[in-house]
Amino acid sequence: MHSFGIVLLAAGYGTRLAADISQQPHFHQLANTPKPLLPLAGRPILSHWIRQLSVLPCISSVVVVTNALHYPLYRSWAAQLSAFMHHANAPQVHLLSDASTCNHNRLGAIKAIALGLHHLDTTAARNAIIIAGDCLFPHQSILPHIQQFCRSQYHAAAFAYRLHHISDSRKRGMFSTRIMHDGTTIATQLIEKPQHTASLTSDLASAPVYMLKKDRFGSAQQFLQQHSDQPLSKRDAPGFWLSWLIAQHAVCIYTVRHRLDVGNLEHYKTALWTLTLPTHSSSAVPLPPRCASEPAIGRAYPRVGILGNPSDGFQGKVISASISSEGYAEVVANPSDKFTITPNEHNEFFVHFDNLSHLLHRFEEKGIYFSARPLIGAASITFANIYHKYKLKGEHITSIASLHNCNLTYSTNIPMKLGLSGSSALILATLRALARFHNTTLEQICPDIKVWADAMRKAEVEILGIAGGRQDPVMALMQGCVLMDFTGGGLGTYERLDETLLPDMWLCYHDKRAGESSGKVHGNLRARYARGDETITRAVRELIDLADEGTKMLKSGDWQGLPRCFDRNFELRVELVGADAIGDVNMNLTRVAREAGFSAKMTGSGGCAVCIPNPLRKLSPEEINSARSVFTNNGLVFRKVKVLSSRPWQTS
């Protein structure tokens, strides 16, 4: 088989879906997620295509064409995908941006096709597969069709599926076809959204997956050149190019049983359950009422410690903020005959490795401690305990054994070993998914947020033996910016602060992830605190003062003293654990930050620093680019923080 290149189209803005989500509060966790990155069965739509096509023995390139607005999200997705790609011995994903920034200045899907094919033309690819990133062919493989196309005399192909109801053709592109002497189906015409079904000669509707051989790679650009005087509405959708291509060349048709696409929220619900409901014929598990119409998805986000950490583990005070710029954890609950947790190879420490080099690569990237599945299990135990204690009162269900079973799938693209509270995010995402699956919310089960925050902490500390502070579960539940006061002992008190008044902040970290497991770091400090170590108690008192000072700054709107507080917070951390324990790479984060004109401190247990300009001010684009050069020249990622808005926790 000749080498193949894959073009995944992801440059759209999903305006219909975004409008639907804005009207549905239960789906707010999907807001700002591009359609190709929407989760189905625990992984984004694009990842399903990568997983299916990665078995091809001769992929020369995988290209994702997106826009400038969503480019960072696809970069995070590609980084999360890297572990699987390395394990599967498949090529790396190459991202292209069409440079558009919103729906109003979009360039259209045909332009995205042209960009992707132009890139493939510079590679060894002799064939191309072009796939719309918001569609899937569920429970079926296109690999036999790919092999057949490679052996055929035809240089272009399209996929189609049969409509169950011909009246649906008014919303589809419909093929007219003829059968060749060798049995191949050839398209003679593509009619976009025909209003009169009587004239149709087939029930084959177009599916947005196409194949080309090398001499047809330039066809999309040729179409655009010939139609450059047309409005975008006439040169946007791939059907216009395909219709033109059919008139120019023979295009063979391959038929699939079914097509799923995500045009709006209803389409997404249909896609989720079509893909995830059990396909075997054993006795069906009745769905909880809510699951018949809404996906049982839980999502939670990381946080950055702004001031006071790590005093939250020692009856101190901290200011923290939830962020959306460093990924999220997601758990999906699907109906099942038994309660199961399906491992996700991206988020586990492998049992089998290609060789010792692969083992070393995995250890350097994720560490020996990293594994998400125990967190999902601990969260499930926590949910069962709280549901049994609070929810069953007054209900006809007398035992949690009577609850419907589900299968949990999970994923997270929160960078690990950076002190961003990725473990708490996985736990909360699990709790939310289970609550939604059982037709309720966390607040409806128990309205006391402190019960959930304490239970989440105990899931790590008591069930898994991972030491950690108290701020992480609180921030995951509340979002926004919060002052957490644990000086009175117990579960503490929480005060929301106005996150819109926070100054611009950036994160810097090394791609090699030099941090330690937060459990190791916090465990060492906790042992010293229990012994009454004077260095710990003195540092905690000063960290409390820094949190109080930061709160006054935020409320007054005068942040000029914040750089000094950042610097002192980091100095206190060095005093607490020592420069050797922090490590050269972590010490280097603050050194590079100061070289770039920033004050910096650790976001959590180490591996990542949160930075603000010193003196504090609004940076110009030129200043930001200059600072970025300093960080990147030192091998560091430099990324602006996006703070999540606060939310009434009872909407979880």
Secondary structure, DSSP 8 states (H G I E B T S, - for coil): ---EEEEEEE----HHHHHHHHT-GGGGGGTT--GGGSEETTEEHHHHHHHHHTT-TTEEEEEEEE-TTTHHHHHHHHHHHHHHHHHTT---EEEEE----SGGG---HHHHHHHHHHHHTTSS-SEEEEEETTEE-TT---HHHHHHHHHSS-SEEEEEEE-SSGGGGGGSEEEEEEE-TTS-EEEEEEEES-S-GGG-S--EEEEEEEEEEGGGTTHHHHHHHHTTTS-GGGSSSHHHHHHHHHHHS-EEEEEES--EE-SSHHHHHHHHHHHHS--S-S------GGGGTS--EEEE--EEEEESTTGGGGT-EEEEEEBSTT--EEEEEEE-SS-EE---GGGS--SS-SSHHHHHHHHHHH-TT--SHHHHHHHHHHHHHHIIIIITTTSS---GGGS--EEEEEEE-S-TTSSS-HHHHHHHHHHHHHHHHTT--HHHH---HHHHHHHHHHIIIIIS-----SHHHHHHHH-SEEEEE-TTSTT-EEEEE-GGGS---EEEEETT-----HHHHHHHHHHHHHTT-HHHHHHHHHHHHHHHHHHHHHHHT--TTHHHHHHHHHHHHHHHH-HHHH-HHHHHHHHHHHHTTEEEEESSSSSEEEEEESS-----HHHHHHHHHHHHHTTEEEEE--B-----GGG-
